[in-house]
Amino acid sequence: MSQNSRKNRFFQGKEHVPDSTCRGIGVPRDDFASTCHVSGVLSTLEQVRETVIRETFGKDVNPEEYTLMDCLKEYKKRANERKRFARDELLLFKNAIEVWEAEKENVDKLILEKRRFRKALERYADEMHGEVLFNLDYSYYRIDSFIDAALILPNAVLLLNLRVPNHDSAVDQDGNLCWFDPYSSKLVKENIRIELFKQELMVRMMLSSAGLESFRVLTSLIVGGDEYLFVNHNTDDVNSGRLGSLEKSLTLEHSTCFTKDEQSIVTKKLWEEKSNFDGSDLSYESDLLDAFRKLQAKV
């Protein structure tokens, strides 16, 4: 896996494993802090770090007493003491440490933004007398898609997708999410409108199968950070605003079109169709471990 692909996967916003309960209707709800996909990535990053430290200083050491830069200094020392040249391997290891630290920072940032995002949506759902589901991973009639949150409101189903950029980002007039990738030095584009259309189609099919065609289905992308950008599939306009005004940006017309029972049926339907992947089989390739093994073999 390339550095570019590994960095960009944090735009995907995937997290899994709901395990508690939705308000009032007995639908499971997830505990983000302990079971989400992002927390799994964070745990894996820490395991990689501990592996490198223990293989450098011994299996009985406390990993918290050392840093990855301590490992780099130790191998520089060994290379000098043995009068062997491992300049390329040392440089690769140094670069891999920098990538690991940047990736760790990105995951921490994503977790923080997800928590703020979640609290804002829960508050909004309470005020609008609706329900909210998080982390919906679907595979429906050969359509695969992950939805960060689904707001089931009295007048519509609103599908929300959160992206937290790891560098400067913007949304162009064509609805592409654009960001600068410092590792490839290229401008990367993600056509979010295609993904939003796919999600809308998929959820409409789910609701239609349950006789719920009358529900409106809307989709939106939210780009996290200090400024939040919104890209709506149903309009050509791109709106922006801060997190504090998120509820206002999401506000739909206040007319009540559906009963509480109907909203509960929609909520259960969307939850039942969710995939049961628990995030335990997390595939992860580590440039840090690869670089460390090469340095070990050389020194």
Disulfide bonds with the S-S distance in Angstrom:
none
